[in-house]
């Protein structure tokens, strides 16, 4: 993660918060990335970020589906 410091430092202050959150996602999944035995650390980082984004997207889609079902049920009862 040290090699990304120059990139982080070039970001605006509000963007640095987002970048740190992204790096936290990588740290949370470091053991899974390590277990994958990928050729480079960077690939593990990218896979960790991709996984985190996909997980968040799926959770948001599930929430939207749930809201749509509730709205549909509510409209049918009126």
Secondary structure, 3 states (H helix, E strand, C coil): CHHHHHHHHHCCHHHHHHHHHHHHHHHHCHHHHHHCCCCCHHHHHHHHHHHHHHHHHHHHHHHHHHHHHHHHHHHHCC
